[in-house]
């Protein structure tokens, strides 16, 4: 009795700052890490407005205003990397959503125990590193030793294809590899939503003689709409970012494919570590960060309008 | 009334066919990888990677383990990195999330925003690279594998924070404190056991992140190939198959030289070695991982 009173009392009354010292100590390592990893690099953004000179360092290098950006956008690269980043992400959003929703609907209705097996198997690629994925793709597409050239095309009497030299195939390959990798993950999100729907709707519909297809169209899909909208908006918030491993490792950094595999992330990486072109790389990176920031803010605003509980802030 | 109608049966049938195709899409590439790693190298050169090779051989694995101090070393690095990284990640993420979840914490909004801002905006690769290279100075050290980007992130922290707020009853924590438990004891003995699902989830994400990471080594280890993780070694080998034999520091057997390298099969054998821990632990990983994704809900 007295304890309950005390609890209520302590909640109302302000606790002394001393009481919170242990909590600040608990928070400290994380705060320090985020400072080092996320805040300390921020001043380095000025590099995008400078002509980098390694001898003078970031701060000693000369200011050049927006000329790095002018130079970046004067090249064809800026167009190509923006087009590829946006184009692939849009394709991923459509393809991944259609497949994940479809598979989730099929799994939700499945009675047999084997559904757990299917679910585990399609989640496996999500846990594999992109380096290993690039090996798997290589086993199929290698020009000399690949399965497709040596077993499939040969038996069909077709000429071998130099896969890593032919840009035309790669949009499809990358979309399929990406789908393969993330399907299991996305599917779980939709499946858990479907399993939370009220079974009563389906029983009522079945009683009225609705077919399976009608139930999916009239009940499942409309109920899923908010989840799909939310996932899509969150993906749009990240539309200026790409999976570096997918676009760098899987095509094996092949120069012949850059026109269809170069994204903002791979461009920034190559600029920095292969070409040593710090300033253009920094400019492209800042372009990505700023547009990405605006997109996250805008999409979150929309999410908050639709469903406050799902918004990030 | 549980009799299946004809339509239901067709629907179930089609579902199973679709799911089997999708499952085979995962199993077949894995099978090609494993079978190729056990195929005789000359057969591979003649016929390419195939599901039913003429001659099997375990030579690629023998080669790895005979000359493989590079491989074993990289394996050791990966194991150490994953163990240390996961522990570090939990030690940094969970206490911060717990602190942010405590009601009445002064400057809580400011601290939460401090965490949240890192989700919204990042300085991108160049400033981050310059920071770790020139200011922190961890290039070409084990720290370079451990620290950049992987320890924690705003998303994990906020996910764990909302779990503590929503699923760990404040009354229990307050009662413990009134009973004389220190803040630390309350956290370790009461809050963490109650938050086990989120602790497992964050630990699992961190462990997979560390085991699979190749970027840190690729970016920061320019001169220290001896610190390569298994992913870095694999990455190096797909670019340059001779790399392994060049890097063998002490070739003890004269016959295991550059000429004897089973260049085609060893790639796949290395990939199998790299994927093995994930496959072995998969039953444990997948059930917890699935729970974790559901926990993260749409925000995942």
HADDOCK unambig.tbl for C-alpha pairs under 7 A between the chains (distance, minus, plus):
assign (segid A and resid 20 and name CA) (segid B and resid 105 and name CA) 6.60 0.50 0.50
assign (segid A and resid 22 and name CA) (segid B and resid 183 and name CA) 6.34 0.50 0.50
assign (segid A and resid 23 and name CA) (segid B and resid 99 and name CA) 5.04 0.50 0.50
assign (segid A and resid 24 and name CA) (segid B and resid 99 and name CA) 6.95 0.50 0.50
assign (segid A and resid 26 and name CA) (segid B and resid 95 and name CA) 5.01 0.50 0.50
assign (segid A and resid 26 and name CA) (segid B and resid 96 and name CA) 5.73 0.50 0.50
assign (segid A and resid 26 and name CA) (segid B and resid 99 and name CA) 6.49 0.50 0.50
assign (segid A and resid 27 and name CA) (segid B and resid 95 and name CA) 5.97 0.50 0.50
assign (segid A and resid 27 and name CA) (segid B and resid 96 and name CA) 3.98 0.50 0.50
assign (segid A and resid 27 and name CA) (segid B and resid 99 and name CA) 5.97 0.50 0.50
assign (segid A and resid 29 and name CA) (segid B and resid 92 and name CA) 5.61 0.50 0.50
assign (segid A and resid 30 and name CA) (segid B and resid 92 and name CA) 4.98 0.50 0.50
assign (segid A and resid 30 and name CA) (segid B and resid 93 and name CA) 6.18 0.50 0.50
assign (segid A and resid 30 and name CA) (segid B and resid 96 and name CA) 5.88 0.50 0.50
assign (segid A and resid 37 and name CA) (segid B and resid 148 and name CA) 6.46 0.50 0.50
assign (segid A and resid 37 and name CA) (segid B and resid 149 and name CA) 6.48 0.50 0.50
assign (segid A and resid 38 and name CA) (segid B and resid 118 and name CA) 6.23 0.50 0.50
assign (segid A and resid 38 and name CA) (segid B and resid 122 and name CA) 6.51 0.50 0.50
assign (segid A and resid 40 and name CA) (segid B and resid 131 and name CA) 6.94 0.50 0.50
assign (segid A and resid 41 and name CA) (segid B and resid 123 and name CA) 6.00 0.50 0.50
assign (segid A and resid 41 and name CA) (segid B and resid 127 and name CA) 4.94 0.50 0.50
assign (segid A and resid 41 and name CA) (segid B and resid 128 and name CA) 5.00 0.50 0.50
assign (segid A and resid 41 and name CA) (segid B and resid 131 and name CA) 5.56 0.50 0.50
assign (segid A and resid 42 and name CA) (segid B and resid 123 and name CA) 5.17 0.50 0.50
assign (segid A and resid 42 and name CA) (segid B and resid 127 and name CA) 6.75 0.50 0.50
assign (segid A and resid 44 and name CA) (segid B and resid 127 and name CA) 4.68 0.50 0.50
assign (segid A and resid 45 and name CA) (segid B and resid 123 and name CA) 6.47 0.50 0.50
assign (segid A and resid 45 and name CA) (segid B and resid 127 and name CA) 6.02 0.50 0.50
assign (segid A and resid 106 and name CA) (segid B and resid 15 and name CA) 5.67 0.50 0.50
assign (segid A and resid 110 and name CA) (segid B and resid 12 and name CA) 6.81 0.50 0.50
assign (segid A and resid 118 and name CA) (segid B and resid 19 and name CA) 6.36 0.50 0.50
assign (segid A and resid 118 and name CA) (segid B and resid 23 and name CA) 6.02 0.50 0.50
assign (segid A and resid 120 and name CA) (segid B and resid 286 and name CA) 6.46 0.50 0.50
assign (segid A and resid 121 and name CA) (segid B and resid 23 and name CA) 5.80 0.50 0.50
assign (segid A and resid 121 and name CA) (segid B and resid 26 and name CA) 6.81 0.50 0.50
assign (segid A and resid 122 and name CA) (segid B and resid 22 and name CA) 6.99 0.50 0.50
assign (segid A and resid 122 and name CA) (segid B and resid 23 and name CA) 5.89 0.50 0.50
assign (segid A and resid 122 and name CA) (segid B and resid 26 and name CA) 6.55 0.50 0.50
assign (segid A and resid 127 and name CA) (segid B and resid 208 and name CA) 6.87 0.50 0.50
assign (segid A and resid 128 and name CA) (segid B and resid 212 and name CA) 6.82 0.50 0.50
assign (segid A and resid 129 and name CA) (segid B and resid 212 and name CA) 4.70 0.50 0.50
assign (segid A and resid 131 and name CA) (segid B and resid 231 and name CA) 6.56 0.50 0.50
assign (segid A and resid 131 and name CA) (segid B and resid 235 and name CA) 6.11 0.50 0.50
assign (segid A and resid 132 and name CA) (segid B and resid 271 and name CA) 6.04 0.50 0.50
assign (segid A and resid 135 and name CA) (segid B and resid 271 and name CA) 6.98 0.50 0.50
assign (segid A and resid 136 and name CA) (segid B and resid 29 and name CA) 6.14 0.50 0.50
assign (segid A and resid 136 and name CA) (segid B and resid 33 and name CA) 6.49 0.50 0.50
assign (segid A and resid 139 and name CA) (segid B and resid 49 and name CA) 6.20 0.50 0.50
assign (segid A and resid 145 and name CA) (segid B and resid 44 and name CA) 6.75 0.50 0.50
assign (segid A and resid 145 and name CA) (segid B and resid 45 and name CA) 6.38 0.50 0.50
assign (segid A and resid 145 and name CA) (segid B and resid 48 and name CA) 3.87 0.50 0.50
assign (segid A and resid 145 and name CA) (segid B and resid 49 and name CA) 5.82 0.50 0.50
assign (segid A and resid 146 and name CA) (segid B and resid 48 and name CA) 5.52 0.50 0.50
assign (segid A and resid 146 and name CA) (segid B and resid 49 and name CA) 5.61 0.50 0.50
assign (segid A and resid 147 and name CA) (segid B and resid 48 and name CA) 5.99 0.50 0.50
assign (segid A and resid 147 and name CA) (segid B and resid 49 and name CA) 5.06 0.50 0.50
assign (segid A and resid 147 and name CA) (segid B and resid 50 and name CA) 5.82 0.50 0.50
assign (segid A and resid 150 and name CA) (segid B and resid 47 and name CA) 6.11 0.50 0.50
assign (segid A and resid 150 and name CA) (segid B and resid 48 and name CA) 5.57 0.50 0.50
assign (segid A and resid 188 and name CA) (segid B and resid 290 and name CA) 6.82 0.50 0.50
assign (segid A and resid 189 and name CA) (segid B and resid 293 and name CA) 6.86 0.50 0.50
assign (segid A and resid 189 and name CA) (segid B and resid 294 and name CA) 6.19 0.50 0.50
assign (segid A and resid 189 and name CA) (segid B and resid 297 and name CA) 6.43 0.50 0.50
assign (segid A and resid 189 and name CA) (segid B and resid 298 and name CA) 6.65 0.50 0.50
assign (segid A and resid 192 and name CA) (segid B and resid 294 and name CA) 6.60 0.50 0.50
assign (segid A and resid 231 and name CA) (segid B and resid 298 and name CA) 6.42 0.50 0.50
assign (segid A and resid 272 and name CA) (segid B and resid 126 and name CA) 6.71 0.50 0.50
assign (segid A and resid 278 and name CA) (segid B and resid 126 and name CA) 6.96 0.50 0.50
assign (segid A and resid 281 and name CA) (segid B and resid 126 and name CA) 6.82 0.50 0.50
assign (segid A and resid 282 and name CA) (segid B and resid 126 and name CA) 5.50 0.50 0.50
assign (segid A and resid 285 and name CA) (segid B and resid 124 and name CA) 5.30 0.50 0.50
assign (segid A and resid 285 and name CA) (segid B and resid 125 and name CA) 6.82 0.50 0.50
assign (segid A and resid 286 and name CA) (segid B and resid 124 and name CA) 6.75 0.50 0.50
assign (segid A and resid 289 and name CA) (segid B and resid 121 and name CA) 6.26 0.50 0.50
assign (segid A and resid 289 and name CA) (segid B and resid 122 and name CA) 6.24 0.50 0.50
assign (segid A and resid 289 and name CA) (segid B and resid 123 and name CA) 6.88 0.50 0.50
assign (segid A and resid 289 and name CA) (segid B and resid 124 and name CA) 6.67 0.50 0.50
assign (segid A and resid 293 and name CA) (segid B and resid 120 and name CA) 5.85 0.50 0.50
assign (segid A and resid 293 and name CA) (segid B and resid 121 and name CA) 5.74 0.50 0.50
assign (segid A and resid 296 and name CA) (segid B and resid 120 and name CA) 6.84 0.50 0.50
assign (segid A and resid 310 and name CA) (segid B and resid 299 and name CA) 6.98 0.50 0.50
